[in-house]
């Protein structure tokens, strides 16, 4: 508490300002600046993160030294960006707010200003990039039990990946599921592509040997038939990637599953495309349709994001072009896309841009910024702006 002389001095200042004492807060705060705390930074919170803190949730700043920092709660990731303000921001740990001053007699309270700031950090929506995750996991893909004696390094637990990847816990879990990775002996592992196809082929062979319709598959007999050949967890995961619950059951009450046409057709297409360069489109379509299980219908739409067609060449061709190989920098990505094709339809280009969008900047916003729109045969097409 300040002295009575301080209160007299404050009242003189109020009179000089031609104010009535009733117009001024009864608690007058006298500020004294102390040395700045260089270890303190100001962070402006959005409503979601503020709610997380008040609920007692943990926030984590992630990033290697060469990365720009991000902050994560359990479900979302935000980029930390430095912002400047022309106003001076005063940090006062013991400041009295108006509602705390109501009903008080007039007095002067000494307050310490712990820091004066002209910069602060703000949070911006951020969509994690998982190229690093894929690169880490592809160092040691699972190729089968016979190769595991040599796979002693470059294996990562979920916790190790969470320390290294700039993403929230839930986002990382979702991406691991999306990229069809398994948990084996406590480590997150992707399957070698050829090995994964062999496991699926084994599942299909069991289904056919037991004369199960492709839309009425009982899971347990399939798993049991293969558990001595492959790890049960892998067979179970592979089964889940390429089937869906029909909601029906067999006579014994076991759930029945159906093969997912799009997923299965996409898998067989990748087998063909990975082993060739540019494939004559008509030859590919014939080979593709012949390779898939009977009753399934192949459609080029199933290949969006993993293959491109060149309809201007003679003959028309198709080739492997997975979106996961695209650079993170959006401008570099557009440069590559327009080298591959001069004009793109909207649905065709979306898979190659979707992982670089975030709230407030969707694919359409990216197209407006980086492309020029035109119309061909009644269809909107997107070409390079430069």
Phi, psi and omega in degrees: 000137180282170182280169178296327178299325178295321179293319178298316179299318180296320180294325176298318179296323178296318179294320179297329178279001179059042176247153172274146179301330180292341181275352185251145177304137182294339178259107181265124186258118181265120189264135175232126182273134173249178182301139179298144173267104182292344182269008179252132174236147177265136180233122177273122185265144170274167185304322182296311182290324177299318178296321178301316183293315181294334178275355178087014178286159180267133172251139184232130173270126184236149177147139173285166183306329182274356181268154167283141188288146171232158177238136186236138162262201185288331189244341188226162179234139180230140176278135177269119181236136178280134179234151179249152176226143179284342178273153175275128177260120182260131177263115182233098184299330185250023184298141175268131178263158185310318183291342177276347185261350184297136177079002182272152173284156183293130180204162176251129180243126177286132180233141178261129174271111186282345180184151175240127188234144173240001177226153176207170178254139176238159181259135177234144179305139185218130176258116184301147170260135183248021176298321179296319179301312181297319180297320179295314184289330181281357173294329185218068179290150178280125183244359182130159184302325185292344181260355188290336178297337181263351184262068184261346183239172175057040172246144189229134170280168178299320182296322178295319179293322180296328177288335188257330185264135181277079180202158177285167181301313182291323178295320179293317178300316181296321181290323177299319176294316183298323182270011175057055174260157181241160170259114180236120181053035177086357181250144175278124184227137168269154179267138170306137187302313181297322179295316179300318179295323179294321177296315178297320179299322178295319177300314181296322179297319178296316179302315182290322181293333179264008177055039177274131173299147184292349177250010179217065184261129174269126189289312188303315179298328179292313180298315181297323182292337185248356188294338177275347183261322183226155176305134184302320181299322181291315179299317180297315179295314181299320177300318182291331181291330189243010176227166175220148180292127180276345184087353180259166177227160177273188184299330181271003178088006178281143180297148177248142183237158176236146175296139177275112187302312183297317182293318181292315180297321178297319179299313181293326177296318179297323178302316180289317187285326181295332185268003182223165174273253175269127186251130174304126188304313183295319178297319180297312182301321179292315180295320181298310182296325180291329187281332186282159178304148180304138178096346180269145182244123179278144180215135181301337178297335179292346185255005178301128179094352177233346182211154177235149174249146173244100184274356180270340180282161179233113358285169178295145183230163174224147181210157182289128182208075185285138182294336182294345180269000183285149178291157180287323181297123189292325179292317177298324180296315179296322179300318179292317181300318182280346168285327180284318180216135182288323181231141181232141168280158184301307183298333182283326184271339183306313182300337182270000181236340191301326183283354178253013178263162175203168181307125181098348176217089179269186183300319181298322178295321177295320180294321178298320185283324191244356184230167173244129183272141175216175180234134178222122182053039178080001181251140175287133179234152182236126180234177182295142179278344185240000000 
